[in-house]
Amino acid sequence: MQAGPSDHRIDHAAASPQAWEPGDPLHRPSDAALFFRAWLDNPLRAGAIKPSSAGLARAMAARVDPSVPGPVIELGPGTGVVTAALVERGVDPSRLVLIEADPVFCELLRERWPRALILRTDAYTAPAVMRDLGIPAAAVVAGLPLLVRPPGDRLRLVLDCLRQATPGAPFIQFTYFVRSPVPAPRPGLRAHGSAMVWRNLWPARVWTYRLTDRRPARVRR
């Protein structure tokens, strides 16, 4: 889910309750209800009426190499379906930086991954957050409804995040459309789209963006 207006609040707990597993029947109904509530409150910010499927989440997590050091940034984790897939992939929860605006989702994420750093702020502040961390990110994984923002905003978010990441790090984003939601490829930025993930409402593709050796030009504001 995309983050909304920011108060840049940090929620970071230290306890470690039992890990949550994707598809847990005790959580799935309430998660769906929470997500639907968020969509009713702000359809453009939520972007979908229910969380992504486990299959789509795993397709996104598969593009993250857990052996690369550094934090893994997730933008708009919502109820944490992709977060769970990242942990299943081998990313230690202590490496996760979860950027989410919805306070209800922040509380849920804090209960499920207390060792993660949870920031209640707008997803588009991610480049500044990454810069403040002082450690290049290993990957950025996003579940944002990018198409509700102008193309320049989308491109700037991807480029500015990747500039704060380890060389060669991916920015991973899904879309319900066939074409890239970010204006790419372009000089300094390459893009790769996956095959369609059919077992999702709605079917989606996963796009991976990486900086090339040639530094991309600044995006005009």
Backbone hydrogen bonds, N-H to C=O, Kabsch-Sander energy under -0.5 kcal/mol:
donor,donor_aa,acceptor,acceptor_aa,energy
2,Q,45,R,-1.2
7,D,120,R,-0.7
9,R,120,R,-1.7
11,D,118,I,-3.6
12,H,10,I,-0.5
24,D,21,E,-1.6
27,H,24,D,-1.7
28,R,24,D,-2.4
31,D,27,H,-2.6
32,A,28,R,-2.5
33,A,29,P,-2.1
34,L,30,S,-2.5
35,F,31,D,-2.6
36,F,32,A,-2.4
37,R,33,A,-2.2
38,A,34,L,-2.3
39,W,35,F,-2.2
40,L,36,F,-2.4
41,D,37,R,-2.1
42,N,38,A,-2.0
46,A,42,N,-2.5
47,G,43,P,-2.7
57,A,53,S,-2.3
58,R,54,A,-2.4
59,A,55,G,-1.8
60,M,56,L,-1.9
61,A,57,A,-2.6
62,A,58,R,-2.1
63,R,60,M,-1.5
64,V,61,A,-2.1
68,V,65,D,-1.6
72,V,95,R,-2.2
73,I,71,P,-0.6
73,I,139,A,-2.6
74,E,97,V,-2.8
75,L,141,V,-2.7
76,G,74,E,-0.6
76,G,99,I,-2.9
80,G,77,P,-2.4
84,A,80,G,-2.3
85,A,81,V,-1.5
86,L,82,V,-2.3
87,V,83,T,-2.1
88,E,84,A,-2.5
89,R,85,A,-1.7
90,G,86,L,-0.8
90,G,87,V,-1.0
91,V,86,L,-2.3
92,D,90,G,-0.6
95,R,92,D,-2.5
96,L,93,P,-1.4
97,V,72,V,-2.4
98,L,96,L,-0.5
98,L,117,L,-2.8
99,I,74,E,-2.8
99,I,97,V,-0.6
100,E,98,L,-0.7
100,E,119,L,-2.4
106,C,102,D,-2.3
107,E,103,P,-1.9
108,L,104,V,-2.0
109,L,105,F,-2.9
110,R,106,C,-2.3
111,E,107,E,-1.9
112,R,108,L,-1.9
113,W,109,L,-2.9
116,A,113,W,-1.7
117,L,96,L,-2.6
118,I,11,D,-1.6
118,I,116,A,-0.7
119,L,98,L,-2.9
119,L,117,L,-0.6
120,R,9,R,-3.8
120,R,118,I,-0.5
121,T,100,E,-0.5
121,T,119,L,-1.2
125,T,122,D,-2.0
126,A,123,A,-1.7
128,A,125,T,-0.7
129,V,125,T,-2.1
130,M,126,A,-3.1
131,R,127,P,-2.1
132,D,128,A,-2.2
133,L,129,V,-1.5
134,G,130,M,-1.0
134,G,131,R,-0.5
137,A,164,Q,-1.4
138,A,71,P,-2.9
139,A,71,P,-0.9
140,V,170,P,-2.4
141,V,73,I,-3.1
142,A,172,I,-3.4
143,G,75,L,-2.2
146,L,144,L,-2.0
148,V,145,P,-1.7
149,R,146,L,-2.4
153,D,150,P,-0.6
154,R,150,P,-1.8
155,L,151,P,-2.5
156,R,152,G,-2.3
157,L,153,D,-2.2
158,V,154,R,-2.0
159,L,155,L,-2.7
160,D,156,R,-2.8
161,C,157,L,-2.1
162,L,158,V,-2.5
163,R,159,L,-1.8
164,Q,160,D,-0.5
164,Q,161,C,-1.3
165,A,162,L,-1.4
166,T,137,A,-3.1
169,A,166,T,-2.6
171,F,209,Y,-2.2
172,I,140,V,-3.1
172,I,170,P,-0.5
173,Q,207,W,-2.6
174,F,142,A,-0.8
175,T,205,R,-2.3
184,A,182,V,-1.1
186,R,189,L,-2.2
189,L,186,R,-2.7
190,R,210,R,-2.6
192,H,208,T,-2.0
194,S,206,V,-2.2
197,V,204,A,-3.9
198,W,196,M,-0.9
200,N,198,W,-2.3
202,W,200,N,-0.7
204,A,197,V,-1.8
205,R,175,T,-2.7
207,W,173,Q,-3.6
207,W,205,R,-0.5
208,T,192,H,-2.7
209,Y,171,F,-2.5
210,R,190,R,-2.0
212,T,188,G,-1.9
215,R,213,D,-0.5
